[in-house]
Amino acid sequence: MLLAAIVAVPAWIYYGRLGYRPGRGAGVVALAALFASYLFNVLEVFVAPELMNALQHLAYGVAGVAAAVTAIRLHRLLTTEGAR
């Protein structure tokens, strides 16, 4: 997941500077969910391990769906722009 964040964040910044902002909300949700999953992973040691583990995996799922939505929107925008 860290590798995905290392690749995704610079791409989002690059396309954002070009003026492309598709799925900006979904991109923020993806990054927030990744952060939450890391937080749940740390809390898993101290508080309710089963619950924190379930929340961690739920956050990973939310991050994956949100990243997919962002990627699909960006792909549609770039292919539409390239066709003009």
N, C-alpha and C positions, 0 to 999 in steps of 0.2 A: 504494500500500500504506500509505503514511503516513496518507492520508485515511481508509482503512478502520480503522486503529488508533485514530485520533482519534475516530471515531464509535463503535467497538466497546467500547473501554475504559470510557468513561463509562456506557454502557448496562449493561455487566457489573457495574460498581460499583453502579449504581442498583438493578438487580434483585437483586443480592447483599444490599443493605441491606434489601430487602423480604422477604428470607428465601428467595428462589428461588435454588437452586444446581444447576440441571441442567447436566450436562456441564462441571462445574468443571474437571475434569482435562483435557478436550479444549480448553477455553479457554486454559488455561495452556500446553498444547502448541502451540496456534496462536501465542500471543505469543512463546514460546521459538523456534519455527521462523522467525518473522519476524525476530527478533533475529539468529538464526544466518544467515539469508539476507543481512542487511546486513553481517554480519561477513565472510561469504564474498565479498561484493562488494568490500570493502576489500582483503582478502587476494589477490584476483584480480590486482591490480597487481603484487604482490611475489612470489608463489609459485604455480607451476603454474596458469597462467591457464585452461586447458581444464578441469582438474579442479575448480577453484574455481567456474567458471561452471556446470558440471554440478551441483555440490553446492548452489549458490545456487538453481537452478531446482527441484531436488528439495525443498529446504526450502520454497520457495514452494508447491509442490504439497501438501506435508504441512500447511502452514498453512491452505491452502484447504479441504482435507478436514476438518481439525479444527474450523475455524470453521463449516463447514456442519453438522457433527455437533452443535456447540453450539447453533446457530440452530434446528435441527430439534427438539432436546430442549426448548429454551426455548419454542418455538412450541407443542409438544404440551402442555407444562405450563400455559402461559397459556390455551390453548383449553379444556383440561380444567377449570381453575379457574374460567373464565368461564362454563362450562356449568352449574356447580352453583348 
